[in-house]
């Protein structure tokens, strides 16, 4: 069986590389030209609480993962809470794709199992984020997923502002969610997003550059239901001229302060 995989990095490249591996550990390397005027850009988030590591495939072609030096697929894909690529976006030819999150072929458990599947049209020169989401079902070995178009802001007029949005991948909150950021120096609170339902995200909004604590509250309450501050996972730094996505993930029924599937706030740079 031949497994094709492509590592597509969203940098200013006009060429990407496709590597095909065989289980007999022979390796074939093929240069694949990419038309720089006809590309879409996408990030992949594995945010389904409790999900195994996965690699993402578009129409059966591997579009995320870790390169192998042995010829066999790495058992390490994008782990729960992970993002591929870690910075910027991967590139892909515009079109309609069936995207699957598949457990690596060399994983010790559930190898080659597709835990998520979604069909999505990708448009030329647009940016997207694909999320596995909700709570992984270990019995059916499935998770949900969705795709957002990332409408990124234009260049900042100065480096005194950052751009922030909020995405909700938690299925069992008691209502939609608000994101509040609190300047860790001045203590000033700013509401970044309101009434963000499961599988949706807010627009990017400008906020002053600085170090911030993050809080999620329900719209009708002043109680923090998810926190990220100096005592819980650390503050975040919003840098000048950059765009960031704060993502809520996990299971709201988990009260442990250390469980990996507890409610958490992730901060990922989009640009």
BAROTI-15992 format. One record per residue (C-alpha): residue number from 1; residue in one letter; x, y, z. Coordinates in pm, 1 decimal, decimal comma, padded with zeros to 6 digits, m for minus. Each point is the difference from the previous one (the first is absolute). Example, Ala and Ser with C-alpha at 12.3 -4.5 7.8 and 13.67 -1.06 7.14 Angstrom:
+-----+--------+----------+----------+----------+
| num | residu |        x |        y |        z |
+-----+--------+----------+----------+----------+
|   1 |      A |  01230,0 | m00450,0 |  00780,0 |
|   2 |      S |  00137,0 |  00344,0 | m00066,0 |
+-----+--------+----------+----------+----------+
***
This chain:
+-----+--------+----------+----------+----------+
| num | residu |        x |        y |        z |
+-----+--------+----------+----------+----------+
|   1 |      X |  00000,0 |  00000,0 |  00000,0 |
|   2 |      X |  00134,2 |  00344,9 | m00088,7 |
|   3 |      X | m00071,3 |  00294,9 |  00227,1 |
|   4 |      X |  00036,9 |  00344,9 | m00154,6 |
|   5 |      X |  00053,2 |  00302,3 |  00212,5 |
|   6 |      X |  00067,3 |  00362,7 | m00068,7 |
|   7 |      X |  00148,4 |  00253,9 |  00238,5 |
|   8 |      X | m00124,9 |  00335,8 | m00119,8 |
|   9 |      X |  00141,7 |  00303,0 |  00176,4 |
|  10 |      X | m00162,5 |  00341,0 | m00037,7 |
|  11 |      X |  00313,3 |  00202,5 | m00053,1 |
|  12 |      X |  00091,0 |  00189,8 | m00312,8 |
|  13 |      X |  00081,3 | m00310,5 | m00197,1 |
|  14 |      X | m00115,0 | m00094,9 | m00343,9 |
|  15 |      X |  00108,2 | m00363,1 |  00040,6 |
|  16 |      X | m00112,0 | m00262,2 |  00251,0 |
|  17 |      X |  00120,3 | m00352,8 |  00045,3 |
|  18 |      X | m00193,2 | m00326,0 | m00008,4 |
|  19 |      X |  00160,1 | m00300,5 |  00163,1 |
|  20 |      X | m00138,6 | m00346,9 | m00058,3 |
|  21 |      X |  00090,7 | m00275,3 |  00243,4 |
|  22 |      X | m00030,8 | m00373,6 | m00038,6 |
|  23 |      X | m00018,8 | m00236,4 |  00291,4 |
|  24 |      X |  00313,6 | m00174,1 | m00133,2 |
|  25 |      X |  00175,2 |  00322,7 |  00111,2 |
|  26 |      X |  00100,4 |  00110,6 | m00349,4 |
|  27 |      X | m00048,5 |  00371,8 | m00056,4 |
|  28 |      X | m00087,0 |  00187,9 | m00316,8 |
|  29 |      X |  00025,9 |  00379,3 | m00003,1 |
|  30 |      X | m00195,4 |  00196,8 | m00261,6 |
|  31 |      X |  00009,7 |  00374,2 | m00061,8 |
|  32 |      X | m00351,6 |  00135,9 | m00056,2 |
|  33 |      X | m00035,7 |  00350,6 | m00148,5 |
|  34 |      X | m00253,5 |  00228,8 |  00164,3 |
|  35 |      X | m00153,8 |  00288,4 | m00191,1 |
|  36 |      X |  00050,5 |  00297,4 |  00232,0 |
|  37 |      X | m00297,3 |  00178,1 | m00158,7 |
|  38 |      X | m00239,4 | m00288,6 |  00063,9 |
|  39 |      X |  00020,7 | m00113,3 |  00361,8 |
|  40 |      X | m00210,2 | m00019,0 |  00314,0 |
|  41 |      X |  00147,8 |  00005,1 |  00349,4 |
|  42 |      X | m00111,9 | m00213,9 |  00292,6 |
|  43 |      X |  00089,7 | m00085,7 |  00361,0 |
|  44 |      X | m00101,5 | m00326,2 |  00170,2 |
|  45 |      X | m00098,8 | m00008,0 |  00370,1 |
|  46 |      X | m00049,6 | m00327,2 |  00190,2 |
|  47 |      X | m00232,4 |  00135,3 |  00270,6 |
|  48 |      X | m00239,1 | m00292,1 |  00061,7 |
|  49 |      X |  00038,0 | m00063,4 |  00373,3 |
|  50 |      X |  00178,0 | m00329,4 |  00063,0 |
|  51 |      X |  00072,5 | m00065,4 | m00367,5 |
|  52 |      X |  00305,6 | m00201,2 | m00105,2 |
|  53 |      X |  00272,9 |  00146,1 | m00216,7 |
|  54 |      X | m00101,4 |  00020,6 | m00364,3 |
|  55 |      X |  00133,3 |  00093,8 | m00339,2 |
|  56 |      X | m00228,2 |  00189,2 | m00234,8 |
|  57 |      X | m00077,4 | m00121,9 | m00351,3 |
|  58 |      X | m00168,7 |  00195,6 | m00280,5 |
|  59 |      X | m00161,2 | m00227,7 | m00259,9 |
|  60 |      X |  00225,1 | m00279,1 |  00120,0 |
|  61 |      X |  00325,6 |  00197,7 | m00018,3 |
|  62 |      X |  00186,5 |  00070,2 |  00321,6 |
|  63 |      X |  00017,9 |  00373,8 |  00068,1 |
|  64 |      X |  00140,5 |  00007,9 |  00353,5 |
|  65 |      X |  00242,8 | m00199,2 |  00204,5 |
|  66 |      X |  00359,0 | m00048,2 |  00103,6 |
|  67 |      X |  00263,9 | m00105,4 | m00249,7 |
|  68 |      X |  00152,6 | m00342,5 |  00053,2 |
|  69 |      X |  00367,4 | m00083,8 | m00037,1 |
|  70 |      X | m00069,0 | m00374,8 | m00017,6 |
|  71 |      X | m00255,0 | m00020,9 | m00281,1 |
|  72 |      X | m00277,6 | m00108,8 |  00236,3 |
|  73 |      X | m00265,8 |  00247,5 |  00103,5 |
|  74 |      X |  00073,7 |  00167,6 |  00331,4 |
|  75 |      X | m00229,0 | m00110,2 |  00281,2 |
|  76 |      X | m00014,9 |  00362,2 |  00110,3 |
|  77 |      X | m00261,7 |  00204,9 | m00178,0 |
|  78 |      X | m00177,9 |  00313,0 |  00120,6 |
|  79 |      X | m00076,8 | m00078,1 |  00364,5 |
|  80 |      X | m00308,9 |  00116,9 |  00186,9 |
|  81 |      X |  00037,8 |  00373,7 |  00053,9 |
|  82 |      X |  00247,9 |  00019,5 | m00288,0 |
|  83 |      X | m00002,5 |  00214,9 | m00312,3 |
|  84 |      X |  00152,7 | m00063,2 | m00342,5 |
|  85 |      X |  00193,9 |  00190,7 | m00110,0 |
|  86 |      X |  00103,6 |  00160,1 |  00326,9 |
|  87 |      X |  00039,1 |  00337,8 | m00169,5 |
|  88 |      X | m00139,3 |  00146,0 | m00320,9 |
|  89 |      X | m00210,1 | m00225,1 | m00226,5 |
|  90 |      X |  00048,8 | m00300,1 | m00224,1 |
|  91 |      X | m00089,6 |  00046,0 | m00364,6 |
|  92 |      X | m00229,5 | m00207,2 | m00216,5 |
|  93 |      X | m00146,1 |  00030,7 | m00347,0 |
|  94 |      X | m00353,1 |  00151,1 |  00006,5 |
|  95 |      X | m00281,1 | m00251,0 | m00041,3 |
|  96 |      X | m00244,2 | m00219,6 |  00187,9 |
|  97 |      X |  00153,7 | m00246,7 |  00240,8 |
|  98 |      X | m00100,3 | m00278,7 |  00231,9 |
|  99 |      X |  00229,9 |  00056,9 |  00297,6 |
| 100 |      X |  00058,5 | m00281,5 |  00249,0 |
| 101 |      X |  00184,7 | m00009,4 |  00329,8 |
| 102 |      X |  00165,9 | m00342,7 | m00002,7 |
| 103 |      X |  00195,5 | m00173,7 |  00274,1 |
| 104 |      X |  00359,2 | m00064,0 | m00123,5 |
| 105 |      X |  00058,0 | m00336,4 | m00165,3 |
| 106 |      X |  00274,2 | m00085,6 |  00249,8 |
| 107 |      X | m00200,8 |  00092,2 |  00313,0 |
| 108 |      X | m00024,0 | m00272,7 |  00262,6 |
| 109 |      X | m00379,5 |  00039,9 |  00025,2 |
| 110 |      X | m00264,0 |  00056,5 | m00268,0 |
| 111 |      X |  00254,2 |  00039,9 | m00279,4 |
| 112 |      X | m00148,7 |  00139,8 | m00325,0 |
| 113 |      X | m00337,0 |  00076,7 |  00163,1 |
| 114 |      X | m00168,4 |  00314,2 | m00130,4 |
| 115 |      X | m00143,0 |  00181,7 |  00302,2 |
| 116 |      X | m00143,1 |  00297,0 | m00190,6 |
| 117 |      X | m00115,2 |  00087,6 | m00350,2 |
| 118 |      X | m00127,7 |  00319,1 | m00158,4 |
| 119 |      X | m00052,7 |  00124,2 | m00354,6 |
| 120 |      X |  00105,7 |  00355,0 | m00070,6 |
| 121 |      X |  00049,0 |  00227,8 | m00300,6 |
| 122 |      X |  00315,7 |  00209,2 |  00017,6 |
| 123 |      X |  00016,9 |  00319,3 | m00205,5 |
| 124 |      X |  00303,6 |  00153,6 | m00163,1 |
| 125 |      X |  00187,8 |  00253,2 |  00215,0 |
| 126 |      X | m00213,1 | m00065,7 |  00309,6 |
| 127 |      X |  00110,1 | m00122,1 |  00343,2 |
| 128 |      X | m00166,6 | m00274,2 |  00205,2 |
| 129 |      X |  00021,2 | m00182,0 |  00333,0 |
| 130 |      X | m00121,2 | m00358,6 |  00037,5 |
| 131 |      X | m00081,8 | m00123,8 |  00349,2 |
| 132 |      X | m00071,2 | m00341,8 |  00139,7 |
| 133 |      X | m00229,3 |  00091,7 |  00285,6 |
| 134 |      X | m00237,3 | m00113,2 |  00269,8 |
| 135 |      X |  00081,0 | m00308,2 |  00205,1 |
| 136 |      X |  00166,8 | m00304,6 | m00151,3 |
| 137 |      X | m00217,5 | m00311,0 |  00022,9 |
| 138 |      X |  00235,2 | m00284,5 |  00087,5 |
| 139 |      X | m00268,4 | m00259,8 | m00075,3 |
| 140 |      X | m00084,1 |  00110,5 | m00353,4 |
| 141 |      X |  00346,8 |  00153,5 | m00046,4 |
| 142 |      X | m00147,8 |  00318,4 | m00140,3 |
| 143 |      X |  00013,3 |  00373,7 |  00052,6 |
| 144 |      X | m00175,4 |  00295,6 | m00158,9 |
| 145 |      X |  00165,0 |  00260,7 | m00220,1 |
| 146 |      X | m00064,2 |  00334,2 | m00167,6 |
| 147 |      X |  00175,5 |  00256,5 | m00218,4 |
| 148 |      X |  00015,5 |  00378,4 |  00038,3 |
| 149 |      X |  00108,2 |  00251,4 | m00257,0 |
| 150 |      X |  00267,9 |  00217,8 |  00157,6 |
| 151 |      X | m00065,1 |  00357,5 | m00106,6 |
| 152 |      X |  00336,7 |  00138,6 |  00105,1 |
| 153 |      X |  00047,1 |  00371,5 |  00059,1 |
| 154 |      X |  00209,7 |  00209,9 | m00233,0 |
| 155 |      X |  00339,2 |  00135,0 |  00106,9 |
| 156 |      X | m00020,1 |  00193,1 |  00326,7 |
| 157 |      X |  00043,4 |  00376,3 | m00022,4 |
| 158 |      X |  00251,5 | m00035,4 |  00281,2 |
| 159 |      X |  00140,8 | m00264,6 |  00229,2 |
| 160 |      X | m00199,6 |  00120,7 |  00299,9 |
| 161 |      X | m00294,2 | m00232,2 | m00071,6 |
| 162 |      X | m00052,5 | m00373,0 | m00036,8 |
| 163 |      X | m00300,6 | m00177,6 | m00148,6 |
| 164 |      X | m00182,7 | m00266,9 |  00199,6 |
| 165 |      X | m00298,2 | m00226,2 | m00063,9 |
| 166 |      X | m00173,1 | m00274,1 |  00200,1 |
| 167 |      X | m00100,6 | m00349,5 | m00116,8 |
| 168 |      X | m00220,5 | m00237,8 |  00200,7 |
| 169 |      X |  00064,3 | m00374,5 | m00042,8 |
| 170 |      X | m00169,9 | m00105,7 |  00326,8 |
| 171 |      X | m00335,5 | m00177,2 | m00053,6 |
| 172 |      X | m00135,8 | m00012,4 |  00353,6 |
| 173 |      X |  00004,1 |  00353,0 |  00132,7 |
| 174 |      X | m00332,0 |  00113,2 |  00141,8 |
| 175 |      X | m00017,6 |  00278,2 | m00259,3 |
| 176 |      X |  00206,9 |  00188,4 | m00254,6 |
| 177 |      X |  00317,3 |  00159,1 |  00134,2 |
| 178 |      X |  00162,3 |  00342,0 |  00037,0 |
| 179 |      X |  00376,3 |  00060,2 | m00003,1 |
| 180 |      X |  00140,0 |  00265,8 |  00230,5 |
| 181 |      X |  00365,6 |  00099,0 |  00007,9 |
| 182 |      X |  00150,5 |  00176,5 |  00301,2 |
| 183 |      X |  00319,6 |  00202,1 | m00025,8 |
| 184 |      X |  00236,2 | m00155,8 |  00253,6 |
| 185 |      X |  00156,7 |  00337,5 |  00080,1 |
| 186 |      X | m00287,9 |  00249,3 | m00000,6 |
| 187 |      X | m00276,1 | m00246,0 |  00089,9 |
| 188 |      X | m00218,7 |  00144,6 | m00276,5 |
| 189 |      X | m00249,5 | m00251,2 | m00141,3 |
| 190 |      X | m00104,7 | m00009,2 | m00366,5 |
| 191 |      X | m00282,9 | m00210,3 | m00141,2 |
| 192 |      X |  00137,0 | m00149,2 | m00320,9 |
| 193 |      X | m00293,2 | m00219,8 | m00103,7 |
| 194 |      X | m00358,3 | m00062,0 |  00113,2 |
| 195 |      X | m00248,5 | m00284,8 | m00043,9 |
| 196 |      X |  00237,3 | m00229,3 | m00187,9 |
| 197 |      X | m00179,6 | m00330,4 | m00044,8 |
| 198 |      X |  00155,5 | m00344,8 | m00036,3 |
| 199 |      X |  00172,2 | m00043,2 | m00340,3 |
| 200 |      X |  00013,7 |  00373,6 | m00065,5 |
| 201 |      X |  00252,0 |  00280,9 |  00032,3 |
| 202 |      X |  00000,4 |  00376,2 |  00029,2 |
| 203 |      X |  00156,4 |  00255,7 | m00231,4 |
| 204 |      X |  00352,2 |  00123,1 |  00069,9 |
| 205 |      X | m00005,3 |  00318,7 |  00208,3 |
| 206 |      X |  00281,3 |  00243,2 |  00079,3 |
| 207 |      X |  00130,8 |  00004,7 |  00358,0 |
| 208 |      X |  00293,6 |  00190,1 |  00151,3 |
| 209 |      X |  00329,0 | m00188,2 |  00000,3 |
| 210 |      X |  00073,8 | m00148,8 |  00339,7 |
| 211 |      X | m00003,6 | m00290,6 |  00241,4 |
| 212 |      X | m00347,2 | m00133,6 |  00077,1 |
| 213 |      X | m00195,7 | m00237,7 |  00215,6 |
| 214 |      X | m00281,1 | m00180,3 | m00185,1 |
| 215 |      X | m00347,2 | m00075,3 |  00132,7 |
| 216 |      X | m00311,2 | m00163,7 | m00141,6 |
| 217 |      X | m00339,2 |  00089,2 |  00147,7 |
| 218 |      X | m00354,7 | m00079,6 | m00094,8 |
| 219 |      X | m00182,0 |  00308,4 | m00131,4 |
| 220 |      X | m00238,7 |  00020,5 |  00294,8 |
| 221 |      X |  00266,5 | m00044,3 |  00268,9 |
| 222 |      X |  00308,4 |  00172,3 |  00138,7 |
| 223 |      X |  00148,3 | m00333,1 |  00112,4 |
| 224 |      X |  00311,1 | m00126,5 | m00175,7 |
| 225 |      X | m00067,5 | m00352,0 | m00129,2 |
| 226 |      X |  00341,6 | m00038,8 | m00166,9 |
| 227 |      X |  00309,8 |  00192,7 |  00105,5 |
| 228 |      X |  00352,7 |  00046,3 | m00122,6 |
| 229 |      X |  00204,5 |  00223,7 |  00226,7 |
| 230 |      X |  00312,4 |  00011,7 |  00212,6 |
| 231 |      X | m00106,9 | m00303,8 |  00201,1 |
| 232 |      X | m00180,1 | m00193,7 | m00274,3 |
| 233 |      X |  00208,2 | m00080,0 | m00310,3 |
| 234 |      X |  00160,8 |  00344,7 | m00009,3 |
| 235 |      X | m00080,0 |  00333,7 | m00160,1 |
| 236 |      X |  00029,6 |  00056,9 | m00374,1 |
| 237 |      X |  00181,5 |  00272,0 | m00193,7 |
| 238 |      X | m00175,7 |  00166,2 | m00291,0 |
| 239 |      X |  00273,4 |  00140,7 | m00222,9 |
| 240 |      X | m00021,2 |  00304,8 | m00222,9 |
| 241 |      X | m00129,9 | m00048,1 | m00353,1 |
| 242 |      X | m00078,0 | m00369,3 |  00057,2 |
| 243 |      X | m00330,0 | m00194,1 | m00007,3 |
| 244 |      X | m00087,8 | m00262,0 |  00261,6 |
| 245 |      X | m00279,0 | m00253,8 |  00054,3 |
| 246 |      X | m00104,2 | m00083,5 |  00355,1 |
| 247 |      X | m00168,9 | m00339,8 | m00010,3 |
| 248 |      X | m00210,4 | m00156,9 |  00274,9 |
| 249 |      X |  00032,7 | m00379,3 |  00015,3 |
| 250 |      X | m00072,5 | m00281,4 |  00242,3 |
| 251 |      X | m00292,4 | m00145,9 |  00193,5 |
| 252 |      X | m00193,1 |  00237,3 |  00228,0 |
| 253 |      X | m00098,5 | m00289,0 |  00231,3 |
| 254 |      X |  00366,5 | m00063,7 |  00094,1 |
| 255 |      X |  00096,2 |  00174,2 |  00324,7 |
| 256 |      X |  00351,2 | m00138,0 |  00042,0 |
| 257 |      X |  00269,7 |  00265,3 | m00009,7 |
| 258 |      X |  00241,6 | m00235,5 | m00174,4 |
| 259 |      X | m00207,3 | m00218,2 | m00235,0 |
| 260 |      X |  00098,8 |  00046,1 | m00362,7 |
| 261 |      X | m00365,4 |  00026,9 | m00107,3 |
| 262 |      X | m00089,2 |  00275,0 |  00247,9 |
| 263 |      X | m00123,1 |  00331,2 | m00145,6 |
| 264 |      X |  00297,6 |  00198,1 | m00129,5 |
| 265 |      X |  00076,2 |  00310,5 | m00203,2 |
| 266 |      X |  00250,2 | m00033,9 | m00282,9 |
| 267 |      X |  00174,7 |  00294,6 | m00166,7 |
| 268 |      X |  00123,0 | m00051,4 | m00356,1 |
| 269 |      X |  00163,2 |  00253,6 | m00230,0 |
| 270 |      X | m00167,0 |  00023,6 | m00340,4 |
| 271 |      X |  00248,5 |  00247,8 | m00143,6 |
+-----+--------+----------+----------+----------+
***
